[in-house]
C-alpha cells in the first residue's frame, strides 16, 4: 500500500489492515459513500467592488480551483487548472477593483487553531508544498505565484497586493512583474491589513504581546502613525469613506491579578475612532460590562464596518441575540437594525455602504431557526428583509460592485451547494454551475431531515434534525451525530461549512443504510440566542452540554421504530469529545461509537489553566479537578462499548496525542477499540481520498457493530 494513502487499524489484540474489502462490507443502500461525497463544494465567494464580476473556489473531489462568472449571464468558468487531490486549499480570494485580476492563497489549513499558514503535505510529496499568494487574470491566462505568504490585501488602485510573511508585511506587483519585497520594518506580529480608500496608505495591527496597536504606513519617508496607543488590544481597523479617520475595536490588555477559573468572565470592549493623520482618537461606544455585552464570539466577531450616511455598523449580543447595530460616527445611542429572535453572520457591506447583507436564521416558517437565508437591511434604519424565503438554505451574500445583484451560495436538503445571483431588489435566483454536480449524484434519493425538539434533563429545549428513510424493518438501529466547534449549528439541509457538508453527506449515507440518524444541536452552539451559546457549567467547567447528547439518546429510545439496544454515536472534534463522554459515561445507552479527533483530557492540553508567576487563581486546584471530571478519561472504568478512534497525525486543532493517550487507557481497561491514524493529514482531512476513507470507515464500523440490515424486532437482551 502506498504511503500517501496508508492508515492503520489497531485492535486491542493486534493490528490488521483496513483494506477495500472491509470498506465494501457496508450495507448496500441505494447509493455509495463515494457517490454522496462526489458533490462539488463552493466557498470563498467574493465580488469585485465595481462591475458584476464574481469569483469563488470549487472543490471537486479534491481538485480545488478558482472559478469566475460575470453578469449579466453569470456563466461559470474555471480560471485555474489544479488537477491533483493534493490537499492544498484555496483561501482569501479577492478581485481587484478594476476586475482585471483574481488574487488567492494556495496552501495551509486556515480552519486550524495554530500553524494555519504552515504548509500541509498529506500526499507525502518529498518536494513538499508552500503557502503562497497567487494572482491570475480574470479573463484567463497563467496563474503566477507572487511569493510565499498569506492574508493578501489588494490595493484599491489594483496595481499591488500587500500580504503577511513570517508576521511581517510584504508587497508585490499584482501581475508578478517584479519580485515581492518587505514593505517596511516595524516591531510586532503584523496582521489585519486594510488599505485606505485611495490606496495611498495601509492600516495594520501590530500585536506586541499583552497589548496591540493599529498603525498606519504612508511611505518610506513618513513615520508610522499609531492610533490612540494604550495598554489595550486594538483590532479591526476600518477606514472612513473619505479616508480621514479609522474606526477600530478596543479590548483590555492582558494581565491583572488572577481571577476565578470556574466563573464565566465578561469580555469588555469598545469602539473607537481616530484621525489617520495624527492618531488622536476617542471612544464612540462602550459595550455594557455584562455577559450579553461581552465581545461577540460568532463569525466575524464585532463585524465592524464604516458605512454610508456617517454610520458605523457592528454586531453585538446586548439584547440576547447576535444582532446588527449602527451608530453615528460621533457616538450616541446605537440603533438596532435586526430586531427578532434570530442571529446574523457572514455579514458584508455593499460597495456603496448603504446596505448590509448577511445570512440569518430568520423567516416566517418555524423551521427557519434551523436554516440560513439571505437578509438585507439598510445601515440607518431597522428594515430587514428576508430575500430568499422558503425551504432552502442560503449564505455568504455579497452585493456586486454595480449594485444590481446579490451573489450568494445556496442549497436545499437534497441539492448540494452552488453559487447564485438574484436582483438586489428581489426576484428569482439564477443558479450558477449546476452542471458541475455529477450525473450519478443521488439527489432524489436523499432524505429530507425534519426538525425535532426534545428536553434535556434540566428542562432545556434542544433542537435536532432527524434523518430516516421510509420503510425498512419494524425496529431499526439508530445513530446520534454530534457536531464540533462547539459554536456551530447543524441545519435542515446541506451546510455552509465544508467540514459539516461532509458530515451531512455521512448522515445521508447512514440513513440510506437503514439507520435512524439524529443530529443534536446541544447547548454551546449558535442559532438559539446568547444564553444557549454561553451556558453555565459547560466545557471544562462541568460539561453540562453532555446532558443534551444523553437526552438525544433517550429521545431515540422513546421512538417506536428504534431498537433501544442498537443506538450508536459519532462526531468529530468537540463532537469527538462528546462521543467519548457518551461511551465512557453511558455505555448502557450507546452500543458503539466513532470518536474522530476528539479531546479526551482537558487537563493536558491548551485549555489547562496554568500558573503564571507567584500568584495563581484562587480556585486553581478546584478548576483542575472540575476540568478532569469534565473529561472522558475520568470515566474510562465505565466504558464498555466498542469504539473506533480516527485522527490525522498533523492535526492543528486537537493534538493527535489526545488519541494516543486514550488508546493506552482503553487497552489497559480492556475496552474494545479500533483506530485509524492518517499520516500527515490535518483536522479537516484535506485530501478528498482521506475524507472518503474516514467517512466510509465510520459507516462500516457502525453498520458492523450495530448490525444494520438485520431487521430485528425489539431487543431487550444484553449485548
Secondary structure, DSSP 8 states (H G I E B T S, - for coil): --GGG---EEETTEEE---HHHHTTS---SS-HHHHT---EEEEEEE-SSTTEEEEEEEETTEEEEEEEETTTT--EE-----S-----EEEEEE-TTSSEEEEEESS-TTSSS-TTS---TT--TT----EEEEEETT----EEEEE-EEEEE-TTSSEEEEEETTEEEEEETT--S--EE----SSEEEEEEE-TTSS-EEEEEE-SS-EEEEEE--TTS--EESS--SSEEEEEEE-TTSSEEEEEEE--S-SS---SSS-----EEEEEEETTT--EEEEEE--SSTTTS---STTTT--EE-STTEEEEEE-TTSS-EEEEEETT----EESS-SS--EEEEEE-TTSSEEEEEES-SSSGGGGGS-EEEEEETTS---EESS-SSSEEEEEEE-TTSSEEEEEEE-SSS--EEEEEETT----EEE-GGGS-TT--GGGS---EEEEEE-TTS-EEEEEEE--SS--SSEEEEEEE--SSS----SS--SSHHHHHHHHHHHHHHHHT-EEEEEE-TT-SSS-HHHHT-TT-GGGT-TTHHHHHHHHHHHHTSTTEEEEEEEEEEETHHHHHHHHHHHH-TTT-SEEEEES----TTSSTTS----SS---TTHHHHHHHHHHTSGGGGGGG--SEEEEEEETT-SSS-THHHHHHHHHHHHHT--EEEEEETT--TT--SHHHHHHHHHHHHHHHHHHTTTT-------S--
